[in-house]
């Protein structure tokens, strides 16, 4: 059953303007809760962790709502890691997935924030900071899908993730720094085709087979 989207009446909008001024953003708690509960009910016989990509909306109120519902966080910057902790998330409930290298990586490693290396450079920087440590690696398996070219984050036209042909380099760096790659991540894009997502899932699982210590697969796409 499709849920109804709540809208403000003209009178309610006037009350908001009177109380808080403008510009002002108003969010419907019931809609957010319903969306989270739908995602939490995703069938996963082996279990799964639901992460909120907080770049969508880093409002402390939204973060605390999702925290109380049991979601964890995918942060895309050092700033978001800090903000998630301010909202009450434990460091090990936060995963940093960023195209840009982290300027606070050593600090996050010490706090046990989870790290997702999105490039060979990031993987090597993690190895220097935390030799022998555990982390996730984001791959571009070679295929993606999005509502537009700008929202397609997989395939040869995308710069997101480590291109699959560089898998030997990933292994070499991991061996050099004795790293344990226990999670493999891929994200195909926003506004994506579910059928493409299924194909990329299979391609990602093929990559997982190359990492015997990997126990989790992180799949993205919406």
C-alpha positions as CSV (number, residue, x, y, z in Angstrom):
1,X,0.0,0.0,0.0
2,X,1.5,3.4,-1.0
3,X,1.8,5.9,1.8
4,X,0.3,9.4,1.4
5,X,2.7,12.3,1.4
6,X,1.9,14.8,4.0
7,X,1.5,18.4,2.9
8,X,1.1,21.6,4.9
9,X,-2.1,23.5,4.6
10,X,-2.0,27.2,3.9
11,X,-2.8,27.9,7.5
12,X,-0.1,25.6,8.8
13,X,2.4,27.2,6.4
14,X,1.4,30.7,7.7
15,X,1.9,29.4,11.3
16,X,5.4,28.1,10.5
17,X,6.3,31.4,8.9
18,X,5.0,33.3,11.9
19,X,6.9,31.1,14.5
20,X,10.2,30.5,12.7
21,X,10.5,32.9,9.9
22,X,11.7,32.0,6.4
23,X,13.4,30.2,4.8
24,X,12.3,27.2,6.9
25,X,12.2,23.5,6.2
26,X,9.5,21.3,7.6
27,X,9.7,17.5,7.6
28,X,7.0,14.9,8.4
29,X,8.0,12.5,11.1
30,X,5.5,9.8,10.1
31,X,6.7,9.8,6.5
32,X,10.3,9.4,7.6
33,X,9.4,6.6,10.0
34,X,7.4,4.8,7.4
35,X,10.2,5.0,4.8
36,X,12.7,3.7,7.4
37,X,10.4,0.8,8.5
38,X,9.9,-0.2,4.9
39,X,13.7,-0.4,4.4
40,X,14.1,-2.3,7.7
41,X,11.7,-5.0,6.5
42,X,13.9,-5.8,3.4
43,X,14.0,-9.6,3.2
44,X,17.6,-10.6,4.1
45,X,17.9,-14.2,5.5
46,X,21.5,-13.7,6.4
47,X,20.9,-10.3,8.1
48,X,21.8,-6.8,7.0
49,X,22.7,-3.4,8.3
50,X,20.7,-0.4,7.1
51,X,22.7,2.8,6.7
52,X,21.3,6.2,6.1
53,X,23.3,8.3,3.6
54,X,23.1,11.4,5.6
55,X,24.2,13.7,2.8
56,X,20.5,13.5,1.8
57,X,19.6,15.5,4.9
58,X,22.0,16.0,7.8
59,X,19.4,17.7,10.1
60,X,20.1,16.6,13.7
61,X,16.4,15.9,14.2
62,X,16.3,13.6,11.2
63,X,19.5,11.9,12.3
64,X,18.2,11.3,15.9
65,X,15.0,9.9,14.5
66,X,16.8,7.3,12.4
67,X,19.2,6.6,15.2
68,X,16.3,5.7,17.5
69,X,14.8,3.4,14.8
70,X,18.1,1.4,14.7
71,X,19.6,2.7,11.4
72,X,23.3,3.3,11.1
73,X,25.1,6.0,9.1
74,X,27.0,6.3,5.8
75,X,28.9,9.6,6.0
76,X,30.5,11.2,2.9
77,X,32.8,13.7,4.7
78,X,34.7,14.3,7.9
79,X,32.1,16.9,8.7
80,X,29.3,14.3,8.5
81,X,31.2,11.9,10.7
82,X,31.4,14.6,13.4
83,X,27.8,15.6,13.0
84,X,26.6,12.0,13.2
85,X,28.4,11.6,16.5
86,X,26.8,14.8,17.7
87,X,23.5,13.2,16.9
88,X,24.3,10.3,19.2
89,X,25.6,7.6,16.8
90,X,28.5,5.5,18.2
91,X,31.7,5.7,16.0
92,X,31.4,2.1,15.0
93,X,27.8,2.8,13.7
94,X,29.3,5.2,11.2
95,X,31.0,4.3,7.9
96,X,33.0,7.0,6.0
97,X,32.6,6.7,2.3
98,X,34.1,9.7,0.5
99,X,35.6,10.5,-2.8
100,X,38.0,13.0,-1.2
101,X,40.7,11.7,1.2
102,X,40.0,12.2,4.8
103,X,42.0,14.8,6.7
104,X,41.2,13.1,10.0
105,X,41.6,9.5,9.1
106,X,44.0,8.7,11.9
107,X,41.5,10.1,14.4
108,X,38.6,8.1,12.9
109,X,40.6,4.9,13.0
110,X,41.4,5.5,16.6
111,X,37.7,6.0,17.4
112,X,36.8,2.9,15.4
113,X,34.8,4.7,12.7
114,X,34.4,2.2,9.8
115,X,36.2,3.2,6.6
116,X,35.4,2.5,3.0
117,X,38.3,3.1,0.7
118,X,37.1,4.5,-2.7
119,X,40.4,4.7,-4.4
120,X,43.8,3.1,-4.4
121,X,45.2,6.3,-2.8
122,X,42.7,6.0,0.0
123,X,43.5,2.4,0.5
124,X,47.2,3.1,0.8
125,X,46.6,6.0,3.1
126,X,44.6,3.7,5.4
127,X,47.4,1.2,5.3
128,X,49.9,3.8,6.4
129,X,47.7,4.9,9.3
130,X,46.4,1.5,10.4
131,X,48.6,-1.4,9.2
132,X,46.9,-4.7,9.9
133,X,43.5,-2.9,10.1
134,X,40.1,-3.9,8.7
135,X,38.2,-1.9,6.2
136,X,35.8,-1.9,3.2
137,X,36.7,-1.3,-0.4
138,X,34.4,0.4,-2.9
139,X,34.6,-1.1,-6.4
140,X,33.2,0.0,-9.7
141,X,32.2,-3.4,-11.1
142,X,31.8,-2.0,-14.6
143,X,28.1,-1.2,-14.8
144,X,25.8,1.4,-13.4
145,X,22.4,2.9,-13.7
146,X,20.8,6.3,-12.9
147,X,18.0,8.6,-13.7
148,X,20.5,10.8,-15.6
149,X,24.1,10.5,-16.6
150,X,25.0,12.7,-13.6
151,X,23.4,10.2,-11.1
152,X,24.9,7.1,-12.6
153,X,27.7,6.1,-10.3
154,X,28.9,2.9,-12.0
155,X,30.4,1.9,-15.3
156,X,33.2,3.3,-17.4
157,X,31.8,6.9,-17.4
158,X,31.8,7.1,-13.6
159,X,34.8,8.0,-11.3
160,X,33.2,6.5,-8.2
161,X,35.0,3.5,-6.7
162,X,38.0,1.5,-7.8
163,X,37.7,0.2,-11.3
164,X,37.4,-3.6,-11.3
165,X,40.6,-4.0,-13.5
166,X,42.7,-2.6,-10.6
167,X,41.8,-5.5,-8.4
168,X,45.4,-6.8,-8.4
169,X,46.6,-3.4,-7.2
170,X,44.0,-3.6,-4.3
171,X,45.4,-7.0,-3.3
172,X,49.0,-5.8,-3.6
173,X,48.4,-2.8,-1.3
174,X,46.4,-4.9,1.1
175,X,49.3,-7.4,1.3
176,X,51.8,-4.7,1.7
177,X,50.1,-3.2,4.8
178,X,48.6,-6.5,6.0
179,X,45.1,-5.1,5.6
180,X,41.9,-7.2,6.1
181,X,39.3,-6.3,3.5
182,X,36.2,-7.7,5.2
183,X,33.6,-5.7,3.2
184,X,33.1,-5.0,-0.5
185,X,31.0,-2.1,-1.6
186,X,29.4,-1.0,-4.9
187,X,26.8,1.7,-5.7
188,X,25.2,1.8,-9.2
189,X,23.4,5.3,-8.9
190,X,20.2,7.1,-8.1
191,X,17.1,6.7,-10.0
192,X,18.4,3.3,-11.1
193,X,16.9,0.3,-12.9
194,X,16.2,-2.6,-10.5
195,X,17.2,-5.1,-13.2
196,X,20.6,-3.4,-13.6
197,X,21.0,-3.5,-9.9
198,X,20.5,-7.2,-9.9
199,X,23.2,-7.6,-12.6
200,X,25.6,-5.4,-10.6
201,X,24.9,-7.5,-7.5
202,X,26.1,-10.6,-9.3
203,X,29.2,-8.7,-10.6
204,X,29.9,-7.5,-7.1
205,X,29.6,-11.0,-5.7
206,X,32.1,-12.2,-8.3
207,X,34.5,-9.6,-6.8
208,X,33.8,-10.8,-3.3
209,X,35.1,-14.2,-4.2
210,X,38.5,-12.7,-4.7
211,X,38.6,-11.7,-1.0
212,X,38.3,-14.7,1.3
213,X,38.1,-12.6,4.4
214,X,35.1,-10.6,3.2
215,X,32.0,-11.3,5.2
216,X,29.7,-8.5,4.1
217,X,28.6,-6.9,0.8
218,X,27.5,-3.3,0.8
219,X,25.1,-2.6,-2.1
220,X,23.8,0.8,-3.0
221,X,21.4,2.1,-5.6
222,X,18.0,3.7,-5.4
